[in-house]
Amino acid sequence: MIVAHDLGTTGDKASLHDEGGATLATVTVDYPTRFDVGGIAEQDPEHWWDAMGTATRRLLDLAGVPGSAVDGVGLSGQMMGAVFLGADHHPVRPAMIWADHRSAAQADHLLAEIGQEQAYRRLGHRIHPTYTLPKMMWVRDHEPDGWARTRHVCVAKDFVVQRLTGTLVTDPSDASGTDAYDQLGGNWSELLLGAAGIDPALLPPIVDSTTVAGGLTAAAAEHTGLPAGTPVVLGGGDGPMAAVGAGVLTPEDGAYVCLGSSSWISAASTAPLHDPPMRSMTFNHVVPGYFVPTATMQAGGASLSWVMGILGVAGSAYESLLREAAKASAADEGLFFLPYLLGERSPHWNAAAAGAFAGLQRHHGPGHLVRAVLEGVAFNLRTCIAAFTENGIPVDRVDVIGGGATSDVWLQVLADVWQVPVRRRSIVAEANSLGAAVTASVGLGLVADFGVARSLSTTTAEFVPDTGLGPVRRAQHEVFVEAYDRLEPWFDHRLVSR
């Protein structure tokens, strides 16, 4: 059996899988995030470690399985962050997670040195504050004492793997989300690191995602309840891992959307997708030889969680309000939500972008607000989908995973806005940890190849678009885009007085 962990934005999702990869039990342990003005989004890496140990023990108890029955551990983790470690591999400051975008000045420096187009072709990504390299520069520039103590910089899953095994390495999928990885050369970029003035020795060696990083140390065994020496397979970033969990291994498998805290459209390809407007980015897949073109928005599920929290909704009232939101389209009443609560990556790549309700009227109530949020995420992802279809990657249907995929209301909204069938997978919230389990099984030789993933997650529901709404939703999408275009100058202007 395999224990898999997905170190997400809100918590660690742990799952237990049998020798064929089937899910036997799941557990989630949450941890906090500090959001603050100026683009701050931080987590304590020790919380990840604590959650990982707690989740493992709870998982074994829930399944009634002794630790000795576990053959290995696999990891998936949130991408694009920066964990700053001292010589003892302990954090010297909180981790800057993917949502942290305070390093705009550092990203601007890289842009001036390299240029966006050259960087995009070389990295598969824009230069942007959400990536690891500008975050490293920010700490160097603003926290010299912490930077002086920093000997290693890694991402979430690599920190946990090091704590489990004593070995600090990373894989191509996570490396490709740092703005420091030469996707054409397959190594750390001398060009970008040189322009940043960052020593490449701070970054971990890059090895395959299926690499056995080592066995559990005695301390890690005590922490998790698993035997010392249990092998740990490195794994990869949560985006490519989600692709495995969704059964998207090669181009023939089609496209999928993840409705997690951040949300994205993605597919598998044999080469990076270089979109002329640079709306999308390309990660390395955990499946060797493949890539995962992706268009990621910052606040997908996070927008829904935010509005529900603002409205004070929880428990059964949550589902009740979603049912109310199903009654009528907010856009039909001229109400739109711009889901840019954390700035934005795809399609606008504007760290200054902000959330906004446009078209509010006195009669609008909680149901209208929630419906506008559901539609706002759908409209934004429609623009992201265009980055695929306009570059020869067909999107004839979309499989949906992530916590938001449990909502029938939202999936029907997506189908109507996108005008393609939308299918719910049998594994949604645990798709990332399923990907980690499959990757671990491949690394340990328990399965022949990644192909087993296609049979582990199946379609459980399909939402067919109302084709009669096609022209209406297309026109509303144009209004949504125009709302952003008109507000974009104001987004920058609002920060002038700071």
Protein Blocks (a to p, Z undefined) as FASTA:
>chain_A
ZZdddddfkbccdddddfkopafbdcdddddddddehhiacddfklmmmmmmmmmmmmmm
mnopafklpgbdcddddehiacdddfkopafbdcddfklcklmmmmmmmmmmnopklmmm
mnopacdfkbmklmmmmmmmmmmmlmmmpcbdcdfklmmmmmmnopacddfklmmmnopa
cfknopacfklmmmnopafklpccdddfklcfbdcdfklmmmnopaehiacdebiafklm
mmmmnopabfknopaddddfbdcdddddfbdcddfklmaccdddfbghiacdddddfblm
lmmmmmmmmnopahjllmmmmmmmmmpcfklnopacdfbfnopfdfklpakbccddehia
fklcfklmmmmmmmmmmmmmmmmmmmmmmnopacfbccdedjklmpmklmmmmmmmnopa
cdddfblklmmmmmmmmmmmmmnopafblmlmmmmpccfbdcdddfklmmmmmmmmmmmm
mmmmmmmmmmmmmmmmZZ
